[in-house]
């Protein structure tokens, strides 16, 4: 019996030493994955904005709008935990800003700035 217990301790203790830190890192890995998904869409927004700034942007204007529509639809379908809601809604606001720039309107960010005399 003592030999069996000794063998079990030799197996169980190292497993616990590995599993406990591993279980603590699961929420960190989960948060990291959500942030990566959000940042992927930010990267696409940056690409769209840089293409909008180019001189030939008026030639492929419809394509840029279609790509922005795709980004917006994909972001709206994302399932995001409540703890990331602020980042999710910030992303949606930034999509709206890019859409405003793309359609030729003034940016909502500029409307909140005080007018200079």
ZADREN-116372 format. One record per residue (C-alpha): x, y, z; residue in three letters. Coordinates in nm, 4 decimals. Layout:
N
+----------+----------+----------+--------+
!        u !        v !        w ! residu !
+----------+----------+----------+--------+
!        X !        Y !        Z !    ALA !
...
+----------+----------+----------+--------+
This chain:
117
+----------+----------+----------+--------+
!        u !        v !        w ! residu !
+----------+----------+----------+--------+
!   0.0000 !   0.0000 !   0.0000 !    UNK !
!   0.2835 !   0.2410 !   0.0893 !    UNK !
!   0.4542 !   0.1645 !  -0.2399 !    UNK !
!   0.1339 !   0.2399 !  -0.4340 !    UNK !
!   0.0858 !   0.5656 !  -0.2445 !    UNK !
!   0.4460 !   0.6637 !  -0.3107 !    UNK !
!   0.4024 !   0.5995 !  -0.6850 !    UNK !
!   0.0833 !   0.8047 !  -0.6910 !    UNK !
!   0.2581 !   1.0966 !  -0.5182 !    UNK !
!   0.5421 !   1.0799 !  -0.7699 !    UNK !
!   0.2859 !   1.1179 !  -1.0509 !    UNK !
!   0.0284 !   1.3503 !  -0.8922 !    UNK !
!   0.2566 !   1.6142 !  -0.7346 !    UNK !
!   0.4415 !   1.7044 !  -1.0583 !    UNK !
!   0.1102 !   1.7118 !  -1.2451 !    UNK !
!  -0.0314 !   1.9556 !  -0.9891 !    UNK !
!   0.2800 !   2.1699 !  -1.0096 !    UNK !
!   0.2272 !   2.1969 !  -1.3850 !    UNK !
!  -0.1525 !   2.2241 !  -1.3918 !    UNK !
!  -0.2030 !   2.4970 !  -1.1296 !    UNK !
!   0.0022 !   2.7657 !  -1.3105 !    UNK !
!  -0.1450 !   2.6429 !  -1.6377 !    UNK !
!  -0.4988 !   2.6919 !  -1.5121 !    UNK !
!  -0.4141 !   3.0411 !  -1.3908 !    UNK !
!  -0.2929 !   3.1380 !  -1.7364 !    UNK !
!  -0.6156 !   3.0364 !  -1.9142 !    UNK !
!  -0.7906 !   3.3739 !  -1.8566 !    UNK !
!  -0.4783 !   3.5566 !  -1.9756 !    UNK !
!  -0.4658 !   3.3516 !  -2.2939 !    UNK !
!  -0.8389 !   3.4047 !  -2.3502 !    UNK !
!  -0.8011 !   3.7843 !  -2.3144 !    UNK !
!  -0.5012 !   3.7811 !  -2.5443 !    UNK !
!  -0.7015 !   3.5987 !  -2.8141 !    UNK !
!  -0.9881 !   3.8498 !  -2.7929 !    UNK !
!  -0.7444 !   4.1427 !  -2.8153 !    UNK !
!  -0.5772 !   3.9842 !  -3.1195 !    UNK !
!  -0.9150 !   3.9506 !  -3.2940 !    UNK !
!  -0.9939 !   4.3169 !  -3.2271 !    UNK !
!  -0.6482 !   4.4284 !  -3.3383 !    UNK !
!  -0.6833 !   4.2346 !  -3.6633 !    UNK !
!  -0.9798 !   4.4550 !  -3.7566 !    UNK !
!  -0.7900 !   4.7677 !  -3.6511 !    UNK !
!  -0.5106 !   4.6640 !  -3.8871 !    UNK !
!  -0.7621 !   4.6399 !  -4.1710 !    UNK !
!  -0.9001 !   4.9847 !  -4.0808 !    UNK !
!  -0.5494 !   5.1300 !  -4.0897 !    UNK !
!  -0.4940 !   4.9761 !  -4.4310 !    UNK !
!  -0.8209 !   5.1223 !  -4.5572 !    UNK !
!  -0.7323 !   5.4658 !  -4.4236 !    UNK !
!  -0.3876 !   5.4585 !  -4.5796 !    UNK !
!  -0.5416 !   5.3645 !  -4.9143 !    UNK !
!  -0.7948 !   5.6448 !  -4.8710 !    UNK !
!  -0.5092 !   5.8913 !  -4.8302 !    UNK !
!  -0.3489 !   5.7921 !  -5.1603 !    UNK !
!  -0.3952 !   6.0089 !  -5.4672 !    UNK !
!  -0.5796 !   5.7386 !  -5.6655 !    UNK !
!  -0.8350 !   5.6763 !  -5.3874 !    UNK !
!  -1.1215 !   5.8172 !  -5.5972 !    UNK !
!  -1.0639 !   5.5457 !  -5.8589 !    UNK !
!  -1.1223 !   5.2566 !  -5.6197 !    UNK !
!  -1.3710 !   5.4343 !  -5.3922 !    UNK !
!  -1.6412 !   5.1679 !  -5.4343 !    UNK !
!  -1.3955 !   4.8911 !  -5.3526 !    UNK !
!  -1.2914 !   5.0714 !  -5.0340 !    UNK !
!  -1.6565 !   5.1075 !  -4.9301 !    UNK !
!  -1.7168 !   4.7374 !  -4.9953 !    UNK !
!  -1.4126 !   4.6426 !  -4.7882 !    UNK !
!  -1.5286 !   4.8680 !  -4.5056 !    UNK !
!  -1.8745 !   4.7085 !  -4.5251 !    UNK !
!  -1.7099 !   4.3671 !  -4.4955 !    UNK !
!  -1.5120 !   4.4797 !  -4.1901 !    UNK !
!  -1.8222 !   4.6258 !  -4.0279 !    UNK !
!  -2.0312 !   4.3143 !  -4.0911 !    UNK !
!  -1.7602 !   4.0873 !  -3.9528 !    UNK !
!  -1.7134 !   4.3039 !  -3.6433 !    UNK !
!  -2.0887 !   4.3123 !  -3.5800 !    UNK !
!  -2.0982 !   3.9296 !  -3.5915 !    UNK !
!  -1.8179 !   3.8968 !  -3.3351 !    UNK !
!  -1.9056 !   3.7519 !  -2.9979 !    UNK !
!  -1.7220 !   3.9518 !  -2.7343 !    UNK !
!  -1.7338 !   3.9017 !  -2.3561 !    UNK !
!  -1.8765 !   4.1903 !  -2.1550 !    UNK !
!  -1.5321 !   4.2669 !  -2.0136 !    UNK !
!  -1.4212 !   4.3675 !  -2.3651 !    UNK !
!  -1.7339 !   4.5669 !  -2.4520 !    UNK !
!  -1.5535 !   4.9004 !  -2.4225 !    UNK !
!  -1.2899 !   4.7971 !  -2.6765 !    UNK !
!  -1.5571 !   4.6490 !  -2.9028 !    UNK !
!  -1.7653 !   4.9675 !  -2.9076 !    UNK !
!  -1.4547 !   5.1790 !  -2.9538 !    UNK !
!  -1.3729 !   4.9712 !  -3.2619 !    UNK !
!  -1.7247 !   5.0230 !  -3.3951 !    UNK !
!  -1.6885 !   5.3978 !  -3.3378 !    UNK !
!  -1.3620 !   5.3980 !  -3.5304 !    UNK !
!  -1.5295 !   5.2123 !  -3.8151 !    UNK !
!  -1.7911 !   5.4904 !  -3.8241 !    UNK !
!  -1.5146 !   5.7529 !  -3.8359 !    UNK !
!  -1.3472 !   5.5792 !  -4.1317 !    UNK !
!  -1.6865 !   5.5508 !  -4.3045 !    UNK !
!  -1.7428 !   5.9244 !  -4.2536 !    UNK !
!  -1.4031 !   6.0022 !  -4.4056 !    UNK !
!  -1.4715 !   5.7624 !  -4.6910 !    UNK !
!  -1.8086 !   5.9146 !  -4.7750 !    UNK !
!  -1.6676 !   6.2646 !  -4.7633 !    UNK !
!  -1.8384 !   6.3907 !  -4.4466 !    UNK !
!  -1.6616 !   6.5583 !  -4.1601 !    UNK !
!  -1.5261 !   6.3383 !  -3.8865 !    UNK !
!  -1.7302 !   6.3240 !  -3.5626 !    UNK !
!  -1.4041 !   6.3844 !  -3.3759 !    UNK !
!  -1.3708 !   6.7262 !  -3.5392 !    UNK !
!  -1.7255 !   6.8256 !  -3.4443 !    UNK !
!  -1.6410 !   6.8104 !  -3.0741 !    UNK !
!  -1.3382 !   7.0354 !  -3.1083 !    UNK !
!  -1.3931 !   7.4008 !  -3.0153 !    UNK !
!  -1.4125 !   7.6348 !  -3.3096 !    UNK !
!  -1.1172 !   7.8675 !  -3.3531 !    UNK !
!  -1.1638 !   8.2345 !  -3.4273 !    UNK !
+----------+----------+----------+--------+
